[in-house]
Amino acid sequence: MCYLLKTIIDRRSLIRELVCKDLKLRYARSRLGFLWLFLSPLLLVGIFYVVFYKFLQVRTEEMPFLLYLMSAVFPWMFFQNSLNSAITSLCDNRNLIRESGFPHYLIPLSVVLVNFIQFLPSLLILLVSSAFMRGGLPILAILLPVVLVMHFAMTLGFAILSSLLYVKARDIKYIIEMCLILLFYLTPVFYPLTLVESSLSPELFKLYMLNPFVGLISLYRVTGVKGGYYSVARFLDIQTLVLVPLFFTVFILLCSFLYYRKNKRSINDRLFY
């Protein structure tokens, strides 16, 4: 991990250049340009709100359903978009890697950084909406930077590992796409935890709560929405909320870098020859 941080610091100019180039290309010929950073998440949440609140009559007791959606959809889209972009990033940039000779994982890192920058306006929308609709932000909002770091690190671990695996097996892309859909519906994005509790046996519910994204999404609700803690307090204490996603974050980061160190030569063979 120390080597990773040192490499990032040493190559920060290159990473900055990759991120800036990607952002400019994404909005280069768009009339609205960077306004889409605000419009896209608002339109997406609007669609979910109409479908689940108006049509399917889904309700949440602890907070307005709109805030419940925002606090889950925005973080989830950061994770999903990062992973979808990172999977093919090494193969798409093989010439750049060959010419520059920098570590492979800097490419998925730049991809995650781009998506994180795109996520920040969504987070601002959530916080402003929460302050307006709930009369302020929760005291636990001071822990939001910790949640952001953990979310970024977890996403980075998945992005690096998936991009490395894709070099060896192209099927990984389709497997991950299916897994993302499954994981989305297994995470309480648009349904309350009370519904899950009433539908599962106590043993299965405990297993469900070990899903790290349940804890991560819940942490966004706890730190970003006033009164959000009560939406999860009956299911998990704050220590468990933090420890489950934290453990998984460390685990996936270690797996990604151990896999990289062990398979670096074979990855180069597949990537360049």
Backbone hydrogen bonds in HBPLUS format (Angstrom, degrees):
<---DONOR---> <-ACCEPTOR-->    atom                        ^
c    i                          cat <-CA-CA->   ^        H-A-AA   ^      H-
h    n   atom  resd res      DA  || num        DHA   H-A  angle D-A-AA Bond
n    s   type  num  typ     dist DA aas  dist angle  dist       angle   num
A0005-LEU N   A0001-MET O   3.04 MM   4  6.38 162.2  2.07 151.4 154.2     1
A0006-LYS N   A0002-CYS O   2.95 MM   4  6.17 159.0  1.99 148.4 154.6     2
A0007-THR N   A0003-TYR O   2.91 MM   4  6.09 157.9  1.96 148.0 153.8     3
A0008-ILE N   A0004-LEU O   2.95 MM   4  6.22 158.8  2.00 152.4 158.3     4
A0009-ILE N   A0005-LEU O   2.97 MM   4  6.20 159.6  2.01 149.0 154.3     5
A0010-ASP N   A0006-LYS O   2.89 MM   4  6.09 162.4  1.92 150.1 155.3     6
A0011-ARG N   A0007-THR O   2.89 MM   4  5.98 146.3  2.01 144.8 153.8     7
A0012-ARG N   A0009-ILE O   3.42 MM   3  5.11 165.3  2.44 104.3 103.8     8
A0015-ILE N   A0011-ARG O   3.00 MM   4  6.29 163.7  2.03 158.5 163.7     9
A0016-ARG N   A0012-ARG O   2.87 MM   4  6.00 161.2  1.91 146.5 151.7    10
A0017-GLU N   A0013-SER O   2.99 MM   4  6.19 152.7  2.07 141.7 149.2    11
A0018-LEU N   A0014-LEU O   2.92 MM   4  6.22 157.3  1.98 151.4 157.2    12
A0019-VAL N   A0015-ILE O   2.95 MM   4  6.17 161.6  1.98 153.8 158.6    13
A0020-CYS N   A0016-ARG O   2.95 MM   4  6.09 170.5  1.96 152.1 154.9    14
A0021-LYS N   A0017-GLU O   2.97 MM   4  6.01 159.4  2.01 145.3 151.5    15
A0022-ASP N   A0018-LEU O   3.02 MM   4  6.15 159.0  2.07 144.6 150.2    16
A0023-LEU N   A0019-VAL O   3.00 MM   4  6.24 165.8  2.02 155.3 158.7    17
A0024-LYS N   A0020-CYS O   3.00 MM   4  6.16 162.5  2.04 149.1 153.8    18
A0025-LEU N   A0021-LYS O   3.01 MM   4  6.17 158.6  2.05 148.1 154.0    19
A0026-ARG N   A0022-ASP O   3.04 MM   4  6.22 150.6  2.13 148.5 156.0    20
A0030-SER N   A0027-TYR O   3.44 MM   3  5.24 167.9  2.46 102.6 105.4    21
A0035-LEU N   A0032-LEU O   3.07 MM   3  5.49 159.2  2.12 137.6 136.2    22
A0036-TRP N   A0033-GLY O   3.22 MM   3  6.23 170.1  2.23 124.3 126.6    23
A0037-LEU N   A0034-PHE O   3.00 MM   3  5.52 159.3  2.04 112.1 118.6    24
A0038-PHE N   A0035-LEU O   2.97 MM   3  5.59 151.6  2.05 114.7 122.2    25
A0039-LEU N   A0035-LEU O   2.97 MM   4  6.25 163.7  1.99 147.9 153.3    26
A0040-SER N   A0036-TRP O   3.00 MM   4  5.40 164.5  2.02 130.5 135.6    27
A0042-LEU N   A0038-PHE O   3.38 MM   4  6.44 157.3  2.44 142.9 149.5    28
A0043-LEU N   A0039-LEU O   2.89 MM   4  6.04 162.7  1.92 159.2 163.5    29
A0044-LEU N   A0040-SER O   3.00 MM   4  6.16 159.8  2.05 151.7 157.5    30
A0045-VAL N   A0041-PRO O   2.98 MM   4  6.10 167.9  2.00 149.1 152.1    31
A0046-GLY N   A0042-LEU O   2.91 MM   4  6.01 150.2  2.00 141.4 150.6    32
A0047-ILE N   A0043-LEU O   3.02 MM   4  6.28 151.0  2.10 145.7 151.9    33
A0048-PHE N   A0044-LEU O   3.11 MM   4  6.45 166.1  2.13 152.5 155.4    34
A0049-TYR N   A0045-VAL O   2.81 MM   4  5.95 156.4  1.87 150.0 157.2    35
A0050-VAL N   A0046-GLY O   3.07 MM   4  6.26 162.6  2.10 147.9 151.2    36
A0051-VAL N   A0047-ILE O   3.05 MM   4  6.24 168.6  2.06 154.6 157.9    37
A0052-PHE N   A0048-PHE O   2.88 MM   4  5.91 172.9  1.88 156.5 158.4    38
A0053-TYR N   A0049-TYR O   2.86 MM   4  5.27 146.7  1.97 133.4 144.3    39
A0054-LYS N   A0050-VAL O   3.22 MM   4  4.96 129.0  2.50 107.7 121.6    40
A0055-PHE N   A0050-VAL O   3.07 MM   5  6.45 148.8  2.17 155.3 165.0    41
A0056-LEU N   A0051-VAL O   3.00 MM   5  6.33 147.0  2.11 144.6 155.0    42
A0058-VAL N   A0052-PHE O   2.78 MM   6  5.58 172.8  1.78 162.0 160.0    43
A0067-LEU N   A0064-PRO O   3.08 MM   3  5.50 121.2  2.44 108.0 120.9    44
A0068-TYR N   A0064-PRO O   3.01 MM   4  6.32 155.1  2.07 150.4 158.4    45
A0069-LEU N   A0065-PHE O   2.87 MM   4  6.12 151.8  1.95 148.4 154.6    46
A0070-MET N   A0066-LEU O   2.99 MM   4  6.24 169.9  2.00 149.2 151.9    47
A0071-SER N   A0067-LEU O   2.98 MM   4  6.01 167.4  2.00 150.5 153.5    48
A0072-ALA N   A0069-LEU O   3.02 MM   3  5.42 156.1  2.08 111.3 119.0    49
A0073-VAL N   A0069-LEU O   2.72 MM   4  5.75 176.9  1.72 177.3 176.6    50
A0074-PHE N   A0070-MET O   3.28 MM   4  5.75 159.8  2.32 135.2 141.1    51
A0076-TRP N   A0072-ALA O   3.01 MM   4  6.05 158.2  2.06 148.2 155.2    52
A0077-MET N   A0073-VAL O   2.89 MM   4  6.00 159.8  1.93 153.9 158.7    53
A0078-PHE N   A0074-PHE O   3.22 MM   4  6.49 150.5  2.31 147.1 154.4    54
A0079-PHE N   A0075-PRO O   3.21 MM   4  6.54 161.1  2.25 149.5 153.5    55
A0080-GLN N   A0076-TRP O   2.84 MM   4  6.10 171.5  1.85 161.3 163.4    56
A0081-ASN N   A0077-MET O   2.86 MM   4  5.73 166.0  1.88 144.3 149.2    57
A0082-SER N   A0078-PHE O   3.06 MM   4  5.99 154.6  2.13 139.6 147.1    58
A0083-LEU N   A0079-PHE O   3.05 MM   4  6.23 162.4  2.08 150.2 154.6    59
A0084-ASN N   A0080-GLN O   2.94 MM   4  6.12 169.0  1.95 155.8 159.0    60
A0085-SER N   A0081-ASN O   3.02 MM   4  6.06 152.0  2.10 142.6 149.7    61
A0086-ALA N   A0082-SER O   2.89 MM   4  5.95 146.4  2.00 143.9 153.7    62
A0087-ILE N   A0083-LEU O   3.11 MM   4  6.08 150.2  2.20 153.4 157.0    63
A0089-SER N   A0086-ALA O   3.02 MM   3  4.89 154.0  2.09 104.4 112.7    64
A0092-ASP N   A0088-THR O   2.90 MM   4  6.04 154.8  1.96 156.6 165.0    65
A0093-ASN N   A0089-SER O   3.07 MM   4  6.09 132.2  2.31 136.4 147.1    66
A0093-ASN N   A0090-LEU O   3.25 MM   3  5.22 134.1  2.47  93.5 105.5    67
A0097-ILE N   A0093-ASN O   3.06 MM   4  6.38 157.7  2.11 155.7 162.1    68
A0098-ARG N   A0094-ARG O   2.93 MM   4  6.13 157.5  1.98 147.0 153.2    69
A0099-GLU N   A0095-ASN O   2.97 MM   4  6.13 160.6  2.01 147.8 152.7    70
A0100-SER N   A0096-LEU O   2.92 MM   4  5.93 159.8  1.96 147.2 153.1    71
A0101-GLY N   A0097-ILE O   2.81 MM   4  5.38 152.6  1.88 137.9 146.4    72
A0106-LEU N   A0103-PRO O   3.23 MM   3  5.98 168.0  2.24 121.3 125.0    73
A0107-ILE N   A0104-HIS O   3.13 MM   3  6.06 159.1  2.18 126.8 130.8    74
A0109-LEU N   A0105-TYR O   3.10 MM   4  6.17 148.2  2.21 138.7 148.4    75
A0110-SER N   A0106-LEU O   3.00 MM   4  6.13 153.0  2.07 138.6 144.1    76
A0111-VAL N   A0107-ILE O   3.11 MM   4  6.45 150.9  2.20 148.2 156.8    77
A0112-VAL N   A0108-PRO O   2.94 MM   4  6.18 160.2  1.98 150.8 154.9    78
A0113-LEU N   A0109-LEU O   2.94 MM   4  6.18 155.5  2.00 148.9 156.2    79
A0114-VAL N   A0110-SER O   3.01 MM   4  6.22 155.5  2.07 144.5 150.1    80
A0115-ASN N   A0111-VAL O   3.13 MM   4  6.44 163.1  2.16 149.9 153.8    81
A0116-PHE N   A0112-VAL O   2.80 MM   4  5.98 141.5  1.95 144.0 155.9    82
A0117-ILE N   A0113-LEU O   2.94 MM   4  6.19 157.1  1.99 150.9 155.7    83
A0118-GLN N   A0114-VAL O   3.09 MM   4  6.40 150.5  2.18 142.1 150.6    84
A0119-PHE N   A0115-ASN O   2.93 MM   4  6.07 127.2  2.21 131.5 145.5    85
A0119-PHE N   A0116-PHE O   3.02 MM   3  4.83 128.6  2.29  90.8 105.4    86
A0120-LEU N   A0116-PHE O   3.14 MM   4  6.43 136.6  2.33 146.4 156.1    87
A0122-SER N   A0119-PHE O   3.00 MM   3  5.27 120.0  2.37 105.6 120.8    88
A0123-LEU N   A0119-PHE O   3.03 MM   4  6.39 152.0  2.11 151.5 160.3    89
A0124-LEU N   A0120-LEU O   2.94 MM   4  6.24 152.8  2.02 151.2 158.8    90
A0125-ILE N   A0121-PRO O   2.97 MM   4  6.26 151.8  2.05 144.4 151.6    91
A0126-LEU N   A0122-SER O   3.00 MM   4  6.35 155.6  2.06 148.7 154.9    92
A0127-LEU N   A0123-LEU O   2.99 MM   4  6.28 164.7  2.02 154.1 156.9    93
A0128-VAL N   A0124-LEU O   2.95 MM   4  6.08 167.2  1.97 154.2 157.8    94
A0129-SER N   A0125-ILE O   2.93 MM   4  5.96 162.0  1.97 147.6 153.3    95
A0130-SER N   A0126-LEU O   2.83 MM   4  5.94 154.9  1.89 148.1 155.8    96
A0131-ALA N   A0127-LEU O   2.92 MM   4  6.08 161.1  1.96 146.6 151.4    97
A0132-PHE N   A0128-VAL O   2.98 MM   4  6.13 153.7  2.05 145.4 152.7    98
A0133-MET N   A0129-SER O   2.85 MM   4  5.92 166.1  1.86 152.1 156.0    99
A0134-ARG N   A0130-SER O   2.85 MM   4  5.56 147.4  1.95 144.0 151.5   100
A0135-GLY N   A0131-ALA O   3.06 MM   4  5.16 116.7  2.48 123.0 129.7   101
A0136-GLY N   A0131-ALA O   3.00 MM   5  3.93 120.4  2.37 106.1 117.8   102
A0141-ALA N   A0138-PRO O   3.06 MM   3  5.43 159.4  2.10 111.4 115.1   103
A0142-ILE N   A0139-ILE O   3.45 MM   3  6.62 175.0  2.45 127.9 127.2   104
A0143-LEU N   A0140-LEU O   2.93 MM   3  5.59 162.6  1.96 117.7 123.5   105
A0144-LEU N   A0141-ALA O   3.02 MM   3  5.19 163.7  2.05 109.0 113.9   106
A0146-VAL N   A0143-LEU O   3.02 MM   3  5.36 125.3  2.33 107.0 120.8   107
A0147-VAL N   A0143-LEU O   3.19 MM   4  6.59 153.6  2.26 150.6 158.3   108
A0148-LEU N   A0144-LEU O   2.91 MM   4  6.21 155.8  1.97 154.9 162.0   109
A0149-VAL N   A0145-PRO O   2.99 MM   4  6.22 158.4  2.03 146.7 151.6   110
A0150-MET N   A0146-VAL O   3.02 MM   4  6.24 163.8  2.05 149.4 153.8   111
A0151-HIS N   A0147-VAL O   2.86 MM   4  6.01 160.0  1.90 149.5 155.5   112
A0152-PHE N   A0148-LEU O   2.86 MM   4  6.01 160.5  1.90 148.8 154.3   113
A0153-ALA N   A0149-VAL O   2.92 MM   4  6.09 163.1  1.95 149.8 154.5   114
A0154-MET N   A0150-MET O   2.93 MM   4  6.10 160.6  1.97 149.5 154.7   115
A0155-THR N   A0151-HIS O   2.99 MM   4  6.13 164.5  2.01 148.2 152.8   116
A0156-LEU N   A0152-PHE O   2.84 MM   4  6.03 155.4  1.90 148.7 156.2   117
A0157-GLY N   A0153-ALA O   2.97 MM   4  6.19 157.4  2.02 147.3 152.6   118
A0158-PHE N   A0154-MET O   3.13 MM   4  6.45 163.8  2.16 152.6 155.7   119
A0159-ALA N   A0155-THR O   2.86 MM   4  6.03 157.2  1.91 149.1 156.4   120
A0160-ILE N   A0156-LEU O   2.90 MM   4  6.06 166.8  1.91 156.8 158.9   121
A0161-LEU N   A0157-GLY O   3.10 MM   4  6.20 170.7  2.11 148.9 151.9   122
A0162-SER N   A0158-PHE O   2.90 MM   4  5.93 165.3  1.92 149.9 154.6   123
A0163-SER N   A0159-ALA O   3.05 MM   4  6.09 156.4  2.10 143.4 149.8   124
A0164-LEU N   A0160-ILE O   3.04 MM   4  6.24 153.0  2.11 149.5 156.7   125
A0165-LEU N   A0161-LEU O   2.95 MM   4  6.14 161.1  1.98 151.3 156.7   126
A0166-TYR N   A0162-SER O   2.97 MM   4  6.04 147.8  2.07 141.0 149.4   127
A0168-LYS N   A0165-LEU O   3.09 MM   3  5.40 128.4  2.37 102.2 114.7   128
A0169-ALA N   A0165-LEU O   2.89 MM   4  6.13 150.5  1.98 150.9 160.7   129
A0172-ILE N   A0169-ALA O   3.17 MM   3  5.92 164.6  2.19 119.1 123.4   130
A0173-LYS N   A0170-ARG O   3.34 MM   3  6.12 148.1  2.45 117.7 121.8   131
A0174-TYR N   A0171-ASP O   3.09 MM   3  5.58 120.7  2.46 110.5 123.0   132
A0175-ILE N   A0171-ASP O   3.08 MM   4  6.37 158.5  2.13 155.2 162.1   133
A0176-ILE N   A0172-ILE O   2.86 MM   4  6.00 165.1  1.88 156.7 159.8   134
A0177-GLU N   A0173-LYS O   3.06 MM   4  6.24 153.5  2.13 141.0 148.5   135
A0178-MET N   A0174-TYR O   3.14 MM   4  6.32 157.1  2.19 142.9 147.7   136
A0179-CYS N   A0175-ILE O   2.92 MM   4  6.17 155.1  1.99 146.5 154.4   137
A0180-LEU N   A0176-ILE O   2.83 MM   4  6.00 151.9  1.90 151.5 158.1   138
A0181-ILE N   A0177-GLU O   3.25 MM   4  6.50 154.3  2.32 141.0 146.8   139
A0182-LEU N   A0178-MET O   3.03 MM   4  6.32 164.4  2.05 150.7 154.8   140
A0183-LEU N   A0179-CYS O   2.80 MM   4  5.94 164.9  1.82 150.7 155.3   141
A0184-PHE N   A0180-LEU O   2.90 MM   4  5.96 147.8  2.00 141.6 150.0   142
A0185-TYR N   A0181-ILE O   3.30 MM   4  6.61 155.5  2.36 147.3 151.6   143
A0186-LEU N   A0182-LEU O   3.03 MM   4  6.27 127.9  2.31 139.5 154.5   144
A0187-THR N   A0184-PHE O   3.38 MM   3  5.37 160.4  2.42  99.6 104.6   145
A0189-VAL N   A0187-THR O   2.65 MM   2  5.65 131.9  1.87 117.7 101.5   146
A0195-LEU N   A0192-PRO O   3.14 MM   3  5.58 137.6  2.33 106.5 116.2   147
A0197-GLU N   A0193-LEU O   2.90 MM   4  6.19 163.0  1.93 155.1 159.8   148
A0198-SER N   A0194-THR O   3.05 MM   4  6.20 154.4  2.12 142.9 148.8   149
A0199-SER N   A0196-VAL O   3.07 MM   3  5.11 138.8  2.25  98.1 110.3   150
A0200-LEU N   A0196-VAL O   3.09 MM   4  6.20 131.7  2.34 152.5 162.8   151
A0205-PHE N   A0201-SER O   2.86 MM   4  6.05 154.9  1.92 159.0 167.3   152
A0206-LYS N   A0202-PRO O   3.06 MM   4  6.24 153.2  2.14 142.1 148.1   153
A0207-LEU N   A0203-GLU O   3.12 MM   4  6.42 152.7  2.20 142.4 149.9   154
A0208-TYR N   A0204-LEU O   2.82 MM   4  6.07 151.6  1.90 144.8 153.2   155
A0209-MET N   A0205-PHE O   2.98 MM   4  6.23 149.9  2.07 146.1 153.3   156
A0210-LEU N   A0207-LEU O   3.10 MM   3  5.33 153.2  2.17 104.1 112.5   157
A0211-ASN N   A0208-TYR O   3.06 MM   3  5.68 165.1  2.08 117.3 121.5   158
A0214-VAL N   A0211-ASN O   2.95 MM   3  5.45 145.2  2.08 114.8 124.8   159
A0216-LEU N   A0212-PRO O   2.92 MM   4  6.15 156.2  1.98 142.8 150.3   160
A0217-ILE N   A0213-PHE O   2.97 MM   4  5.81 168.5  1.99 136.7 140.5   161
A0218-SER N   A0214-VAL O   3.02 MM   4  6.03 153.7  2.09 139.4 147.6   162
A0219-LEU N   A0215-GLY O   2.88 MM   4  6.08 143.4  2.02 142.5 152.3   163
A0220-TYR N   A0216-LEU O   3.19 MM   4  6.59 146.4  2.31 144.6 152.7   164
A0221-ARG N   A0217-ILE O   3.15 MM   4  6.53 149.3  2.25 144.0 152.4   165
A0222-VAL N   A0218-SER O   2.86 MM   4  6.12 149.2  1.95 146.9 156.2   166
A0223-THR N   A0219-LEU O   2.92 MM   4  6.02 160.6  1.96 148.6 152.9   167
A0224-GLY N   A0220-TYR O   2.81 MM   4  5.45 138.2  1.98 136.8 146.9   168
A0225-VAL N   A0221-ARG O   3.26 MM   4  5.35 146.8  2.38 125.3 129.2   169
A0228-GLY N   A0225-VAL O   2.90 MM   3  5.11 155.2  1.96 132.1 131.6   170
A0230-TYR N   A0227-GLY O   3.25 MM   3  5.86 142.4  2.40 112.3 120.0   171
A0231-SER N   A0228-GLY O   3.04 MM   3  5.43 153.7  2.11 109.0 117.2   172
A0232-VAL N   A0229-TYR O   3.15 MM   3  5.72 159.8  2.20 113.1 119.0   173
A0233-ALA N   A0229-TYR O   2.88 MM   4  5.79 131.3  2.12 148.2 163.3   174
A0235-PHE N   A0232-VAL O   2.92 MM   3  5.34 149.7  2.01 113.3 123.0   175
A0236-LEU N   A0232-VAL O   2.92 MM   4  5.99 169.3  1.93 172.4 176.0   176
A0241-LEU N   A0237-ASP O   3.01 MM   4  6.27 157.4  2.07 152.9 160.2   177
A0242-VAL N   A0238-ILE O   3.13 MM   4  6.33 145.5  2.26 140.3 147.5   178
A0243-LEU N   A0239-GLN O   2.82 MM   4  5.99 167.7  1.84 154.5 158.7   179
A0244-VAL N   A0240-THR O   3.16 MM   4  5.98 175.2  2.16 148.4 149.3   180
A0246-LEU N   A0242-VAL O   3.03 MM   4  5.99 150.2  2.12 148.6 158.0   181
A0247-PHE N   A0243-LEU O   2.82 MM   4  5.84 164.9  1.84 151.0 154.3   182
A0248-PHE N   A0244-VAL O   3.15 MM   4  6.34 164.1  2.17 149.3 153.7   183
A0249-THR N   A0245-PRO O   2.86 MM   4  5.97 146.9  1.97 141.2 150.3   184
A0250-VAL N   A0246-LEU O   3.06 MM   4  6.33 166.5  2.08 155.9 157.4   185
A0251-PHE N   A0247-PHE O   2.96 MM   4  6.13 158.8  2.01 147.7 154.4   186
A0252-ILE N   A0248-PHE O   2.93 MM   4  6.08 166.5  1.95 151.2 153.5   187
A0253-LEU N   A0249-THR O   3.07 MM   4  6.19 156.9  2.13 148.2 154.7   188
A0254-LEU N   A0250-VAL O   3.01 MM   4  6.14 163.1  2.04 149.1 153.7   189
A0255-CYS N   A0251-PHE O   2.96 MM   4  6.17 161.2  1.99 149.4 155.0   190
A0256-SER N   A0252-ILE O   3.01 MM   4  6.11 156.9  2.06 141.5 147.3   191
A0257-PHE N   A0253-LEU O   3.12 MM   4  6.37 161.1  2.15 151.7 155.7   192
A0258-LEU N   A0254-LEU O   2.89 MM   4  5.95 156.8  1.94 152.5 159.5   193
A0259-TYR N   A0255-CYS O   2.94 MM   4  5.94 156.6  1.99 143.7 150.5   194
A0260-TYR N   A0256-SER O   3.05 MM   4  6.19 148.8  2.15 134.6 143.3   195
A0261-ARG N   A0257-PHE O   2.98 MM   4  6.13 163.9  2.01 144.5 148.2   196
A0262-LYS N   A0258-LEU O   3.01 MM   4  6.12 157.9  2.06 146.3 152.4   197
A0263-ASN N   A0259-TYR O   2.98 MM   4  5.95 148.0  2.09 144.8 152.6   198
A0264-LYS N   A0260-TYR O   2.94 MM   4  5.37 106.8  2.49 146.2 153.6   199
A0267-ILE N   A0263-ASN O   2.89 MM   4  5.98 153.5  1.96 157.3 165.6   200
A0268-ASN N   A0264-LYS O   3.00 MM   4  6.23 154.9  2.07 146.6 152.9   201
A0269-ASP N   A0265-ARG O   3.01 MM   4  6.34 153.0  2.09 146.9 154.5   202
A0270-ARG N   A0266-SER O   3.05 MM   4  6.30 156.7  2.11 144.7 149.9   203
A0271-LEU N   A0267-ILE O   2.84 MM   4  5.94 147.6  1.95 145.7 155.9   204
A0272-PHE N   A0268-ASN O   2.90 MM   4  5.82 162.5  1.93 152.2 154.7   205
A0273-TYR N   A0269-ASP O   3.12 MM   4  5.44 143.8  2.26 131.5 138.8   206
